[in-house]
């Protein structure tokens, strides 16, 4: 798949304010400062599409982008200890939970994981909640260019091995780099194939 058009549609404070559920939707979420905005910009070929900041917690709303007039890419607030006010930070969880649980056209929640780190409990807990609620998701391991390929593969395998202790079947996963564009083609092909398989529902 080639992304020829990526258009910002709207920002919403609640899933109830999101665009009509007439297209398949893929939402992106991750721990604060995991490289979510950089990945989205790399994926769409637009360095200004999602806001990038060295300060965690830049995304505070549900942001919808229409891709090729066919599907929605959704940029969600990060989870974790963002350097925002306490009230705002406490408001992230209900916003995310309601969106993930209630959004009927959400096909996959794309959970971004920093490939440089050993498994973080906050990521494992979030993924466990997805499993408990039957939310389909994929894993995207970011920042693979920041270390050797062998180190990345080792960390990814450790993460998958940790999940295997609780999960009978592991989710699809991708190793990515916003700098080298690693994983871009594979991930977009995954979305294209998924959209083809569900096209009768939209």
GIZIWO-V42811 format. One line per field, one symbol per residue. phi: phi as a letter, one per 20 degrees, with the letter a starting at -180 (. if undefined). psi: psi as a letter, one per 30 degrees, with the letter a starting at -180 (. if undefined). A space follows every 10 residues. Layout:
BEGIN
phi = ???
psi = ???
END
This chain:
BEGIN
phi = .deebcdfda dcebffefgg edcfccddba fgmeofffff fffemcfdfd fdbfegnfec ceddcedllc bedceeffdp efecfgffff efgfffgfff edffefebee eecffedfge ffffffffff ffdmefbcdc eemffebfff ffffffffff fffffddfce fgbcdcbfee mgnfffffff fffffffdff ec
psi = kkjfkjkkel kkflfffllk ifllkjkkll kkgfgeeeee eeefgjfgek kkkfklgekg ljkkkkkgge lkkkjlklla ikilleeeef feeeeeeeee ffjfgjekkj jkkjffllkk eeeeeeeeee efghkkllkj jlhfffllee eeeeeeeeee eeefffkekl lklkklkfef gkfeeeeeee eeeeeefgff f.
END
